[in-house]
């Protein structure tokens, strides 16, 4: 079952700021400076699309962006964003249902993989991996359990909340790092946020 955030579309950003302050935003902003000019970019699970505003503030033109979001309400909000003179194609569907003919210089997955079981993660990861060019960059930010009990409690409460509201399929954080290692990605840079509970990593496909 694919999680759908339609029920949370109109308060998701406000809720994230209430819980995390600007940590979720800053974790994603860190990634954007690694996007090269004039590149083709695949954004998967971009939510309300504020990331498009920020990306276009860095690159007002020259980008070819494909924006994949399973929530129709999130997609509608994203379509209202300022994208400058960049070319943007919006796809309202699960990424695993999108064609693989096109390949990209950059993939951005902001807080995508925490929605999946290990089995689904492997399938979705492989699908996205097939759309990234060799030497392409994969910009990933997501939660990471680093030990403290408060992280486990907060993560558990989020899972229960979004499982009830949005139908996410898991109550457990999958092994995201394992997929990048398995597919031979090289870590270019990384930074943690919110007490090391959030990890933003720039990977390069070899």
Phi, psi and omega in degrees: 000129180273129178295142178228122186266024177306317183292344182248002190304318190272356175229002186301311182297319180295320179295318181297322179289326179296319182277316190248002185064229180259012185297316180294323178292311182297326179296324179279323178299325178303323183290324192295333181291348179270356179284118181289153174300152173056036180254160173267129189234130173253118176251122183245120179074045183280357176066228187286352171090008179301335179297334177292319176303313184290321180293321180286339175289331178275314179237096184291335179211169174098346181267145171247106188252130170250121187248109184253121182215127186285336180276122179295323181289322176295318180298318179299321177292320181295326182292345180269359184284161177277114181250011179061223178258014178286149176273123182234128174247125180260131177237115180266085182192169173287143184301326182291348178264357182272150181294157183251012184295321182273145175240159189233154175282328185221138171241135176238123178236092181271111178052047180265311192288341180292350179279351193248155166285169179302319183296313180293320179304314182299318180292314181293318180300313182299320181295314179292318179305321182291344182260359179260130181293153171304137185071005176289161183257136174245113181260111187238130171230135182195174179285153180212122178281120182244011173130310186300143181298324182299328178296315181296320180292317180294318179296317180298317180295322177295317181298315181297315181299310184281340174291318179291315187279321190238356175074031176298151193271352187229162173237016186220139179288123180284169182276084184293313181305325183300323181292319178295321178294316182300325183264010171074028180285147177258133178278121180270318180199160179201152178208143179255156181220161174053060178063036180065018179275341180239132181237125174250125185228138174256114179253153173237130176288135182265000000 
